Amino acid sequence: MDVTFELCLKLCYASSTAYVYLRQFGALNNNKVNTRYKIYVVKYGKQEVIISRSSTLLENQERMGYKEIQYYQYMYHGKLELRCEVQFDRYNDFTAFKESMEKMVNLEMFTDCCLKVGEHSLKCHRSILAKSSEVFFETLDQMDKNKAELETFEIPIVEFDVQVVQGMLQFLYTGSVKPAYMESHVENILLIAHKYKITNLKYECEVYMSNLIENSKLLNYCNIVNLYEATTLEKGIVLFIQLNKESVVNSQEWRQIKLKRCAWANNILERALIAK
């Protein structure tokens, strides 16, 4: 995970004071970090004067080393030159958790069921499927009641390609989908999320698609909104129309939408016009 730092200085000219602090972006850990740093100035070309430095305590990553200073005391030849040195621990508990969960499914560790997609058998864990989807829960619950008659816990999935199912599984284990899967299969991943009632995956797909909206996609996205109750994507369409009214209403795609879904089109256009 990328980590960047910003050295901040807020001046209060009326009182000749300033507030100095360091801000860290990335590697979130409940906003508490153990980053090592020192904020200082160099006076007379060589003398290092420490303004603030880290301790052994965890700090809020938004304002590490926060300190009020009389900034004129640190000026040299009329200039205030702040410097900062940073050393941080790259370990992140959430990242480590995601990596361990991904390892479990990739290495098929202690798997107890599989999703059958054509000739492919994707081994996974019943507990992961059941906790993430009420549809999988009900299917597995019924299979468990009849387990004496079953050789394996195998769930057939016939409507989707294996890459789509792999994208869904990756989300169930890690909470995210690889960009390559989203770029190639986001619409079908949304459909499988809808079918198996994986609400948070469906939401992520709708947010991703909202950033892809253009006139040429409006008719297709309109159908997805109406068939799969994609309310987040619908909000994205409203915003797109609000920002591109003239282009949208004069497009061939919008004319087709009005012919096929007149009431919906009027509702969306009205929302776009009154939105602030």
N, C-alpha and C positions, 0 to 999 in steps of 0.2 A: 504494500500500500504506500502511495506517495505521501510524503510528509514535507510541508513547507513551514517557514517561520516568517513572522513579520515583526519588526522592531517598531514600536509605536511611541510617539511623543505628542502629548497634548499640552499646548501652551496656554497659560492664563496671564496675559500681558498686564492686566490691572494689578496683579499681586506679585509679578515677577516669579511665579512658580510654574512648574510643569509636572506632568505625570508621565512616568516612563514605565513601560512594561513590554513583555514579549508575548506574542500570540502564536499558537501552534495550530496548524490546519492538518487534518488527516489523522489516522491511527487513533480514532476515538476510543476512550476507555472510561465511559461515564463522565467525561470531561475532566478526569483527574489523571495527571501524568507525573512521571518521575524524571523528567528531562533535566539534564545538568547544563547549566549555562552561567555566564557572567556578562553583565552589561557594564561597560566602562567607557571612559574617555582617556585620551593620551594628551597630557599637558607638557609643554616645553619640548615637544618632539619626542619624548622618551618616557616620561613619568606616567605610569598607569594608575588611574584613580577609579576604584571600583564604585559603581553606583548601586548595583544590586546583583545578587548571585543566588544560586539555588541552595537549598538545604536538603536534609534527608526526608523532608515531608512531601507528600503529594500536593500538587497545586492544580488550581483551575487552569486549563490550557488556554483559556481566553485572555488571561491577564497574569501571566507568570512574572514574578518579581516586581509587582506593582508598587511604585514608590513615588511619593511627592518630593520634589527637589526645588531648591532655589537655583534655577538654571544658569544664572549669571556666574555662580561660583565655579562652574565647570567650563566656562568659556575661555578660549585662548586666542589672542589677537582678534577678538570680536566674533569668533566663530565657536559654535558648539558642534563637535564631531563625536557622535555616539558610535560605539562599536559593540559587537556582540559575538561571543563564541558559544557554540552549542554542541552538546553531545547527548544523544538520546538512545534509549533501548528500543530496538525494532520489534520486540515481542509484543503481540497484541492478543489478548485472550479470545476475542471473537474470531479473529482471523485463524487462530490455532484451532478453534472449535470447528470452523467451516472446513479447514483442511483435513481434520480427523474424520469428519462425517463423509467428506468426499472420498477419502481413502477407504472407508468402510464399504461403500458401494462399488468403487472402481475395482477393488481387490476381492469383492464378493465375500467379505468376512462374515461368517456365521449367518449367512442368509437362510431364510426359511420359507420363501415363496418366490414366484417369478411372474413377470408379465410376458405373455406370449404374443409377439408381434410378427406375424408371418412365420418365417423360419428362425427368427431371433428369439432367444429366451433371455430376458433381462432379469437377473437375480436381484432380489431386494429383501426388505424386512417387513413383515406384516405390521409391526408396531408403527413404523414410519408411515405406511400407507393409511392405516386406520386412524392415526391421530390427525392426519392432514385432510382427510376427505371422508365425509359421511357416506358417500357412495361406496368407497372402498371398505369402510367400516362395516356396512350392512352386508356387502358381498362376503367379506372374510368371516363375519359372524355366522352367516349361514353355512359357509364351508366348514367352519369349526364344529358346528353342530352335526355335520355329516362326515367328519374327518375319518371315521372308521371305514367309510366307503371310498375314500380318496387316496390315491397314491402320493400325490403332491398337491400343494396349494398353488395352482396355476390359474391365472386370470387372463383370458384371451382379450386382446384389444385389436379390433379389425378395421376401425375407421381411420386410423392414423399411421403415418410412416414411423419407422423406428427412431428417426432423429427427433421427431416431435415428442415421442414418449421418453426418450433419453433427456430431452430438455425439461420435461415435467419432473422426472425423477431427480435430476440435478437440483431443481428448485426445492423439492421436498426434503432433500438432505442438507442443502447449504443455504437456502433462502435467496438464491440468485440463479440466473441462467447465463451461460456463456454468450458473449456478444455475437459470436458466429451463428449460434442457434437462433437468437432473436432476429438477426438480420435476414436469415433465410426462411424462418418458419414462424414468425411472431403471430400471424393470423391463426394458424392451426394450433399453436400453443394456447392461444386464447380460447379456441373452441374446445380443446381437451380440458382446459381448466373449468370451462363452463359445464361441460358434460359431467365431470367428476366433482363439481362444486368445491373447487380449490380457490376460494375467494381472493386470497392475497396474490396468487399467481395471475389470476384474471386481471386484477387491478394493475399489476406491474406491466402486463401486456398492453392494457389500455393507455397507460401513461406513455409507454414507448411509442405506440402508434399515434398518439396525439402529437408527437414531435415530427411525424412523417406526413401530416395532412397537407395535401395540395389539391388543386381543382380536379386533377385526373383521378384522385382516390375518393372523391366525395361520394359517388354513387355506391361504390363497394362498402365504404365505411358506414354509409347510411343504412345499408342492408344489415350489416353486422350489429349496429346499434339496436335496430328494431327486432332482429331475430334472437339476439343473445343478451338483451337488457344491459348493454354496455354504457352505463350512465356516465362513467368517467370519460370515455371516448366522446360521448355526446357533448359534454362540457368543452372538450377540446375543439370540436367542430364549431360550437357557438363562438368561442374565442377567435378561431380562424376567420369566420365570417365577419365578425366585428372588426377585425384588422384588415380585411380584404373585401369589403362589401361590393364594390363596383366590379372587381374581377370575378367574384363568385356569381353574382346575380346575372351576369352577362355570359356565363359559361354554358356550354352544351350540357355538361354534367348536371348543373343545377336545373336546367329545363327538364331533363329526364327525371330528376328527383321529384319535381313538382307534378309531373305526369303520373308517376308511380306512387308517390307518397305525399299527396298534396297537403293533407292536414299536418303531418309531421314537419314538412318544409315550412309551412306558414308559422308553426309554433317556434321552430328554431330561428327563423328570420326575425320574428318578433322579440325573442329573447336576446338576440344579438343587437338589435336596435336600441333596446332599453337598458342593456348592460352598461355598467359604469366602469 
